[in-house]
Amino acid sequence: MIYLYRALAIVLGLTLLHIPQVALAGPPQWGSAKTMEIEYKGQKVVYDTAVSSVSALASVLDRASYLSALNGADPFDTKIVIVLHGNEIPFFAIKNYARHKDLMIRAQSLTVGGIIEFRMCQIAAKGHGFEPKDIHGFVSMVPMGDAEIVRLQQAGHAYMR
């Protein structure tokens, strides 16, 4: 039986020697990606946001801001709603402003044109020990984050995570 295993190993080894080594020789010769020129406008989006770090929230803000710019930043045509219902909630607390000043200034500035809105789950805020009076005024409280996400999807907003 041992001889059979050895014979199979030798045959397998010889077979592998005859496989072309194209994959090991360098990158595939598929060329480069092509750029598609697409104009975006009139998009309605809801971001389901439940993150735990400043960098993760900053990434959501980057994406929402860029999406707004790609849509021409038209407040009559584009709507982006960021629903907050996770561990990012304390970042929006007034008492934590000094610690998250840059992030909050950036978040508030995104709301100025009326394209991007922040909505916070009141249940999740309570779970973190916050009432509406404890949260910055550029954020709107909704009864439940999940229900708000569903409502916005029913109103035609595309879902983003």
N, C-alpha and C positions, 0 to 999 in steps of 0.2 A: 504494500500500500504506500509506503514511503517513496518507493521508486516512481509510482504513478504521480504523486504530488510533485516530485522533482522534475519529472518529464513535462508535466503541465506548466511548471514555472519556467522551464527552459523554452518551451514553445511560446508562451506568453511573452517572454523577454525578447525572443527573436522577432515576434510579430510587432512589438513596439518599436524595434529598431527600424522597421520598414515604413512607419508612419511618417509622413512628411513633417518636418520641423518648422513649418511656416509660422505657426503661432509663437515660436520661440525666437524667430529671426528678427522680429521688430514689429512695429505697429501694422495693423492690417491696411491694405491699400484700398480703402473705401472712399477716399477723398475727404473733403471737409463738409461740415454742415452748411446747408443753404439757409439764408435769412429770408423769412417770409415778411413781406410788408403788409401789415394788417392794421386797419384803423379801428380802434375800439371807441364805442360811445354808447350812452344810454344804459349802462350796466347798473343793476341794483344788486348789492351784495350784503350778506350778513356774515360776519366773522364770529365763530363760536370760540370764545377765548377763555381758556382756563389754563393759565401758565403759572410757573412757580419762581421764575427768575426775571430780573430786570432785562437781561439780554433777550429772553424769549418774548417779553412784551415789546421791547424795542424792535424786534423782528416783525411782529404783527403790525406795529405802527409804520415801519418801513414799507411793508407790502401794501397796506391800505393807502398810504401816501402815494406810492408809485402807481397803484391802480387808478387813483383819482387823477393823477397827471396824465396817464395814458388815455383816459376818457375825456381829456380836455378840461378838466376841473370845472365842469358846467353844473351848477347847483340845480338847474331846471331839468337836467337830463340824467344825472348820475346821483346815486345814493349809496353810501357805505355806512353800515351800522356795525359797531364793534360791541358785542354783548359780553360783558364781564361777569363771570360767575365762578371764579376759582381763586387760587392763592395769590393772584395779582391784586385782589381787592384792597389789601392794606396799602398798596402803593398810592391809591387814590384818596386815602384818608388825610384830612386836613392836618391832623397832628403829626403825620409823617412827611410833611412837605419838605422840611430841611434835608431829610435823608434822600428824597427822591425828586428834588427840585428840578433838575435838568429834564428828567423824564416827564414830569407833570407839565412843565412849560411847553415841551414839545407836543404832548398829547392835547393840551388846551389849544395850541396854535393850529392843530389840524381841524378843529371844529369851527374856526373863524369863517370859512367860506360857506358853511352850511351843507357841505357834501358829506363830511364824516361826522358821525355822532357816536357818543358812548352811552350805552345803557347798561345799568348794573342790576343784577338780581338782588332784590331786597331780602329774600330768604338767605342767600349766601352771605350778604353783607351782615345780617344779624348773626349768622353763624361765626363770623369773624369779630363780632362784638361792635358793629357799627350800625348807626341809624342814619337816615338820609342827611340829617344836620351835620354829620361827621365827615361827609364826602364832598369833594370839590364841586362847585356849582355848575361846571360844564358837563357833568354827568347827570343823566336822568335815571331815576329808579323805576324799575318795572317789577310787578309782583313776583314773577318767576322767570329766570333766564331761559330755561328750556322751552317754556310756553311762548316766550317772545321770539325765540329762534323759529319755532314752528309757525307762528303767526306771520312773521316776515317772509318765510318761504311760501306760505299760502298766498301772500301778496305779491309774489313774483321775484323775491330776492334769491339769488343763487347762494348756496351754502359753501362757506370756506372754513377751514379749520386751521 
